[in-house]
Amino acid sequence: MAISRKTRKLEHIKYALELPDTDFPSGFGDIFLVHNALPELNRDGVDCSCFFMGKRLRAPLMINAITGGHTAVLEVNRGLAQAAARTGIAMAVGSQRAALDDPEVRHTFAVAREENPDGLLLANLSALCTLEEALEAIDMVAADGIQLYLNVNQELAMREGDTDFRGVLENIARLVQQLPVPVVVKEVGCGLSRETITALYRAGVRCVDIGGRGGTNFAAIENRRGGRGGAYLEQWGIPTAVGLLEALSTGLPLAVIASGGLRTPVDMTVAMAAGAALTAMAGPFLRVLQEKGPEGLVDYINGLIAGLQRVMMLTGAGNLAALARKPLVITGFTAEWLQRRGIDVDAYARR
Ligand SMILES: Cc1cc2nc3c(=O)[nH]c(=O)nc-3n(C[C@H](O)[C@H](O)[C@H](O)COP(=O)(O)O)c2cc1C
C-alpha cells in the first residue's frame, strides 16, 4: 500500500503538470470591482499584509497543499517552502499519509519547516484520519494548524479510492475538539456549499477552504491515471466564486479561504473584497517551480503580491479592511446561481 501511495504522489504531480485547468470557470470572471479614478493613495503605501492563525503574512496568500511522501518530491517541498519564507506567505504540505505509513519519507515533509522556521505552515491529512495520525502530522512539521481534506469526487474517480465516507462529520467534530491547533476543512476542487459549511460550523469548525471548481481538476487527473472512468465526474462541482459567496452568505463567524482556480491578482482582490480571510493556489505554484525553479517562483509570488496592491489601489483601497467595504458587481452565471439560492447579490453592488 505504501508503495502505491508513494507512486501516486508522483503521478499526481505528473498529470497536474500535463493537464490544463478545467474548462469550467471559477466564476471570478463574473465578478467586477469598480474602478476608482481618484484613489488618493500612494502605491507604495498600499498595505495588503494580514494576520492569519496568529502569524503576520505579507499578503493574504497561501501555497496550498501539493505534495510530500516520496524522496523524488523532496526538492519540490524545499522549493515551495523557501519561496514561502522569502515572500512571507503561508504554505500547506500535501497529504502526510505516506509518512505515517513509512517514516523514511518524513523528511520530505519536515523540510517545509526546516526551510521556513518562522512561517505559517499547515499540516494536511484526510478528514477521515484518526486523532493520533493528526497529532503525528502536526508534530512532523511543527504545524500552526492542520488542513483536513474532503475529496469524495476524487476518491470516486480514483482506481484505488475510498468509497465509504460515513462518519466523517463526527470525526471532524472530534478532531476539532481534541487537536491543539486550528483546523481548516478544505475541498480539493469541487467546492463547499452553504449547507456543508453550516454543518461544519455546527461541528466546531471555524475555518474552511472552499477548494472550488475552476482550476486543478482531480477527477481528470484520476481518470488519466487509469481511474474508474466517468468523464461526467470531471465536470462536477461548485465554482469557487459561488462557494465563497455561499459561505459568506451564512453570516457565520468563519474564516473562509478562497481557493480553486484563482489565477490572477484580480481574482485575489475580488475574493478579498468579497470577505475571504485568505486566498490560496496550488497548480500555478507547482508549474512555475517546475518551469522556472525556486527563484522564478519567488518572482512569480512577488508579482502576485504587487498585482494585488495595484488592483487594491485601482479600487481606492489602502488596506484589506478598506477593500472589504468596496462594491462588487456580480453578474452572469454566478449571479444567477446565487439569486436562485436566495442570496442578495445586489447588496454587494450597493456597498
Ligand atoms: C499535484 C497536486 C497534489 C495535491 N495534493 C493535495 C493533497 O495531498 N491534499 C490536499 O488537501 N490537496 C491537495 N491538492 C489540492 C490543492 O491543495 C488545491 O485544493 C487544488 O489544487 C485546487 O487549487 P488550484 O486550482 O489552485 O490548483 C493537490 C493539488 C495538486 C496540483
The ligand as a MOL file (V3000), in Angstrom:
LIG
                    3D

  0  0  0     0  0            999 V3000
M  V30 BEGIN CTAB
M  V30 COUNTS 31 33 0 0 0
M  V30 BEGIN ATOM
M  V30 1 C -0.1790 17.8410 -7.5950 0
M  V30 2 C -1.2120 18.2170 -6.5810 0
M  V30 3 C -1.3500 17.4650 -5.4240 0
M  V30 4 C -2.2890 17.8090 -4.4480 0
M  V30 5 N -2.3350 17.0840 -3.2830 0
M  V30 6 C -3.1710 17.5010 -2.2870 0
M  V30 7 C -3.1390 16.8630 -1.0210 0
M  V30 8 O -2.3430 15.9630 -0.7680 0
M  V30 9 N -4.0130 17.2890 -0.0750 0
M  V30 10 C -4.9090 18.3040 -0.3190 0
M  V30 11 O -5.6650 18.6870 0.5690 0
M  V30 12 N -4.9580 18.9100 -1.5150 0
M  V30 13 C -4.1030 18.5380 -2.4960 0
M  V30 14 N -4.1330 19.1930 -3.7110 0
M  V30 15 C -5.2160 20.1540 -3.9740 0
M  V30 16 C -4.8160 21.6060 -3.7800 0
M  V30 17 O -4.4290 21.8660 -2.4520 0
M  V30 18 C -5.9570 22.5530 -4.1740 0
M  V30 19 O -7.0330 22.3760 -3.2950 0
M  V30 20 C -6.4720 22.3070 -5.5940 0
M  V30 21 O -5.3850 22.0150 -6.4490 0
M  V30 22 C -7.2210 23.5000 -6.1690 0
M  V30 23 O -6.4120 24.6480 -6.2670 0
M  V30 24 P -5.7510 25.1330 -7.6710 0
M  V30 25 O -6.8400 25.1770 -8.6670 0
M  V30 26 O -5.1350 26.4690 -7.3520 0
M  V30 27 O -4.7040 24.1200 -8.0130 0
M  V30 28 C -3.1560 18.9010 -4.6680 0
M  V30 29 C -3.0190 19.6680 -5.8410 0
M  V30 30 C -2.0620 19.3460 -6.7870 0
M  V30 31 C -1.9320 20.2050 -8.0120 0
M  V30 END ATOM
M  V30 BEGIN BOND
M  V30 1 1 1 2
M  V30 2 1 2 3
M  V30 3 2 2 30
M  V30 4 2 3 4
M  V30 5 1 4 5
M  V30 6 1 4 28
M  V30 7 2 5 6
M  V30 8 1 6 7
M  V30 9 1 6 13
M  V30 10 2 7 8
M  V30 11 1 7 9
M  V30 12 1 9 10
M  V30 13 2 10 11
M  V30 14 1 10 12
M  V30 15 2 12 13
M  V30 16 1 13 14
M  V30 17 1 14 15
M  V30 18 1 14 28
M  V30 19 1 15 16
M  V30 20 1 16 17
M  V30 21 1 16 18
M  V30 22 1 18 19
M  V30 23 1 18 20
M  V30 24 1 20 21
M  V30 25 1 20 22
M  V30 26 1 22 23
M  V30 27 1 23 24
M  V30 28 2 24 25
M  V30 29 1 24 26
M  V30 30 1 24 27
M  V30 31 2 28 29
M  V30 32 1 29 30
M  V30 33 1 30 31
M  V30 END BOND
M  V30 END CTAB
M  END
